[in-house]
Amino acid sequence: MSDESVILINLLKVKPGKQDVLIALLKQNTETVVCTLHGWKTTRLIAAKDGASVVIYSEWETSEAIEAMRNDPRMKAYFPQIIELASLDSMVGLPVFDETRWN
């Protein structure tokens, strides 16, 4: 198995005034379901300052782990709630460049 992570990026376009509710739902899902799934490494939620979107950045061991997460019944139970609050677009990719600077 490679040390490289597979990255899942979800961009959620939030309905007006619903960003805080969506973030609370996503945090609950991550803390109770996602972190228990095989192959999960980390998740970061990023909220747009204007309240219009949320990005979910998550790292997984394999693409298969991502597919298994998407098919998990506990995850599927969250999808209708999420779609009530936002539209969703996602992509799966591999890291190709990572630079950190300490100034």
VENFENUR-V53545 format. One record per backbone hydrogen bond with DSSP energy under -1.0 kcal/mol. CO is the residue of the C=O (numbers start at 1). NH is the residue of the N-H. If there is no record, write none. Layout:
co=CO nh=NH
co=CO nh=NH
This chain:
co=6 nh=60
co=7 nh=93
co=8 nh=58
co=9 nh=91
co=10 nh=56
co=11 nh=89
co=12 nh=54
co=13 nh=87
co=15 nh=18
co=18 nh=22
co=19 nh=23
co=20 nh=24
co=21 nh=25
co=22 nh=26
co=23 nh=27
co=24 nh=28
co=25 nh=29
co=26 nh=30
co=27 nh=31
co=28 nh=32
co=29 nh=33
co=29 nh=34
co=30 nh=35
co=33 nh=36
co=34 nh=37
co=37 nh=40
co=39 nh=61
co=42 nh=59
co=44 nh=57
co=46 nh=55
co=48 nh=51
co=52 nh=14
co=53 nh=48
co=54 nh=12
co=55 nh=46
co=56 nh=10
co=57 nh=44
co=58 nh=8
co=59 nh=41
co=59 nh=42
co=60 nh=6
co=62 nh=66
co=63 nh=67
co=64 nh=68
co=65 nh=69
co=66 nh=70
co=67 nh=71
co=69 nh=72
co=72 nh=76
co=73 nh=77
co=75 nh=78
co=75 nh=79
co=78 nh=82
co=79 nh=83
co=80 nh=84
co=82 nh=85
co=82 nh=86
co=85 nh=15
co=87 nh=13
co=89 nh=11
co=91 nh=9
co=93 nh=7
